């Protein structure tokens, strides 16, 4: 007769945060630096919702986050640690949520139960690790592992990127995936018929997760995966299709390098962008000769498909 499973006496800290949507990515990065064990995005704060700010212009939209930390920390130490990490990351958002102690639960198992296969576009199916394999069909299955890297298919920016990738890719394209995360975009490109594909990320954890993605999906040829800076990777050679799902701030700085590395008629997918950031990015892209061909939106997120000219204009 098996013994009953006793409840765990271990505890955790849950730190709820309301941050400007435009700062979600740097805030999450700062939380990891502060020793966070996981971050949950719970959506946009709605006017009138408990704890939500009153209705404001779209520039002031707030995202609800929950960050989890070891229960061995003292509450004041936790708050100071998070505040220091935010300052070090150049984020001046005040931490407005109070940490609350919660009982230990089997978080991974509970999260796993909520995951489902996700049909994306006309031909793709993202299958998070732990999901039962689907009945064989016409969709291309992308198996995605757990790990501390972005890109499981759950976030709107990943789904939007995959949809634009599906429409933009031409068989045999030279593809570059900047900020590859789990490697889901590079994997999808290969499965859809890309030629040589280079996937880079400056985070060694992301590179390790992407390698695991390759193993799970039986990828042995066609993909080069390495830890590298995005700008250095662009200097290594021309591309026919670039996948850049890394946020508006980083994309702004990369636009000149993207334009220089683009082959004639190359296509560029930009994602991780808020809808309100579109005008500025498109204006800056236009000065580099990149023109809008298509867009996909899932509020508040947007993804853009740009095209390069037949040949680069001569620089003075």
Beta strands, then each sheet from edge to edge (+ up, - down):
strand 1: 11-20
strand 2: 38-44
strand 3: 62-70
strand 4: 99-103
strand 5: 118-120
strand 6: 124-128
strand 7: 140-144
strand 8: 175-178
strand 9: 197-201
strand 10: 223-227
strand 11: 239-245
strand 12: 262-274
strand 13: 291-298
strand 14: 301-307
sheet 1: 2+ 3- 1+ 4-
sheet 2: 5+ 6- 7-
sheet 3: 10+ 9+ 8+ 11+ 12+ 14- 13+
end
